[in-house]
């Protein structure tokens, strides 16, 4: 039995859960989310106990894989509409910076042209200072994807460490060429 899949999801107060047409709809203070559910997975919402339980029909390989996945997706939606998700990125390098132009993030990271990235619906970007980017939203997948796109604009390079990295990311540094006599 899936260790993650068999755990019930507790639904906090102020969150509405609805299961219909092969989808799970979750609505809370931070927004509305929905996820399609595979036809084999059974979702039961207990309104009295405020819990969601995911079950599978048998121990077939695909059903075992989908069991934990489905439970995690629903749990992330519940967490997203209550607390929300956040990714913080740091920009390192002389002259490297970010700025907001309406809703678009404009990155100046050493290329001839500035890179403009527009966040998807439901994702907000704030810049506490020119070298810090904070991506927030209710949908964990959208927040992570947009943060990855921002990072991909200029990945941290291993020699000087310049580029865009996640706040607590460790960049493996390399030593440059040494000009010692080969003798």
N, C-alpha and C positions, 0 to 999 in steps of 0.2 A: 504494500500500500504506500502511496506517495506520502511522505512526511509532511510536505507543504500542502498538498492537495486536500488532505483529510482535516486540516485545521479549519474551524469555522471563522468567518470574517465578522467581527463585531462592528455594527453600524452605529456611529455616535449620534447623539440627538441633533436634530436639524438637518439630517441627511435623508433624502427620499430615494429608495431603491425600487425599480420596477423591472420585471422580466416579461418581455413580450416579443413575438415574432423572431425568435432566435437571437435577440439582443438583450443586453443588460443596460439599463439606463440608470445613471446615478446623478442626483442633483443636490447641491449643497451651497453654502455661502460663497464659495469661490468660483462657482460655475456649474455647467451641465456637461456630462460626458456620457458616451455610450460606446459599447464594444460588441461586435458580433461574436457569437459563441458557436463553436462547432456543434453540429447536430447530435453527436454522441454524448456530449456533456449535459448533465442534468443540474440545473440551478434551482435551489429551493430557498425562498426568502421567508423567514419566520418573523412576522411583524411583531408578535408579542415578545419574543426573546431578542428582537433586533439583531438577528444574525443571518448571514448568507452561507449556505453550505453547497459545495460542489461535489457531485458524485459521478462515477463512471460506470458504464454497464458491465465491463469485464476487464480482464488483465491483458488485453491485447496490447502490443507494443505502442501503437499510435495513441491509444486511449490513455495509457500510463503517462506518455509524454504530454498530452493535452491537459491531463488532470491538474498537475501543478502549475502549468502555464496559465490556464483559465483562472485558477484561484488567485495567482499573483497579479494578473491583469485587473481583476475586480478589486483586490485589496489596494492596488496602486490608484485606482480611480477613486475609491473611498478616501484614501489619504490625500489625494490631489484636491478634491472638492472641500476638504476641511482645512488642511495646513498649506497645501500647494507645494511645488517643488522649485528648487533654486540651484543654479550652477553659476559659480563665480570664476571669471577668467582674468588673468593678469597679462599685461603687455610689457615685454622687456626689450629694450634696445633704445639707443639714442635717437630721438626724433620720432619714435613709434608712438602713435596715440590713436584714440577713437573719439568720435564726436557724434552727436545725434543731429539729424536733419529731418525734422518732423518725426516720423516713426522709423526712419531708415538709419541704420548704423553705418557710419562712414569711417573706414579704417585707413590710416596712413601708416603703412608698414614696410617702407623701403622700396616699393615698386614705383614706376613712373606715374601711374594713375592711382587714385584712391579707390578702394574697394567698397562698394555699397551693398549692404545686405539688408533685406526687409524681413522682419520676423513674421512667422505665420500667424493666423488668427488664434487668439487665446494665449499668445506668448508676449510678455512685455520685457523690454530691455531698459535698464537704467545705468547711468554712468556716474558713480559717486565721485570719481576723478578721471582724468584723461587716460589713465593706464589700468583702470579696473572696469570690467564689464560684468553686470549682474543680469542673468537671464532667469525670469520667473514665469510660472504658469501652473495651471491645474493638471495638464496632460504631461505625464513624465516623459513619454516618447517624444513629443514635440519639443519640450525644453531641452532634452539631451541631444536631439538631432540638430536644433539650431545652434546650440553651444558647440557641437562638433563642426558645423559649417563655419562658424566664426574662427575656431581654432585652425581649421584647414586652410584658411586664407593665408596664414603664415605660421607653419608649424615651428616649434622651437628647434633650432639647429644645435648639434652637439658640440661645436667648437667654442662659440662665445655665449651660447644660451639665449640668443636673440629670437624673438617670436612671440606668439600667443600661446599661453599654457593655462591649464586649469590651476586654481589657486594653490592646491596642495600637491601638485604634480612634481615628481622628481625627474629631472632631465639628466640622462646619463651623459656625462661630459667626456670628450675625447681629448687626448693630447695632440697638439699640432706636430708638424714635422720637426725633427731635431736635426741640426746640421753638425753633428759630431763627425770626427774623421773616421772613415770606415776601415782604416788601416792595415 
